[in-house]
Amino acid sequence: MEKRIAEYAPERASSILARQKPREAGNTRAYWSRLVLVARWGVACFLSIGVIGGGLLVRQFLIHSTRFNVAIKEIQGLHYVSESQVQSKLSEFEARNRNLFSLDLNEVRKSIEQIPWVNEVIVYRTFPNRLMIEIKERRPIAFAKLDTTTLLVDEEGVLLERIPEMKTQFDFPVITGLEPGFQQEILARNHQRLQLYQRLIQSLDENGANLSKDLSEIYLQDPDNVSVILNDDTVLVYLGRTDFQLKFRHYLAMSKDLKRKYPKLDSVDLRFQNQIIVNSARGEVAYGREKRLSGPGSAPLAPDRD
């Protein structure tokens, strides 16, 4: 029995040692793996700190170096706005810092867009010291009469004051019926009226007719009835909402005859089929069929189907 135990003991001891050796080798490899990982993280952190520190140093150099101060400003797209107005806006930023990297381009853009005649602005840098500004101005399409004031107006319904430095003179008709104010609903209504105005101008100028040059005043209060007064005339002509050129030509063809027949002619209504409603100091008549109406308070005739 003792012999068997003696024989078994060396075998057991050798098996335990055999298991311990791989375990010790595994622990050694894990230790070196952790050490390499820590070393890599240390190098990465060191490099990151170096990059961040270097970046901060470069940034400090860029924003404080006089080499990058704005020396050249190119402003493009000016027709109605004076360059001095734009320069005045830029000087507000340059008074704080002239460095090209320090300029907040979005704030510069917003500041220039506060000029009433400016519609859209693009601002960008060109290194080392050039600031580029591209301006899209508002395009006036008519004069708008508001109470006792007459202002220019663009196609969006924005009212524009005349700039003292403005050299360009405009030859537009005067429109009446726009509402003052910048509320969204007012701008929307004015925009609809101006769309009607533009349809009128487009129709009168179709096929090279160029009849819009004969307009002096345009009334847009009623969205279903554009009325106009011609140059060197006092007669108010109602054109409805469509077929503007046809009706306008009709009035031109008969205006002399109407004025001869009705010396105190006030208005001519061309909105009705086969009839022209003439309003003079003597009352209102249906010209064409010569059907006399009972007066200004009479019931309206059936309108033409525009």
Summary of the structure (lengths in Angstrom):
residues: 306
radius of gyration: 41.5
end to end distance: 126.6
largest distance: 153.1
contacts: 798
relative contact order: 0.06
helix: 43%
strand: 23%
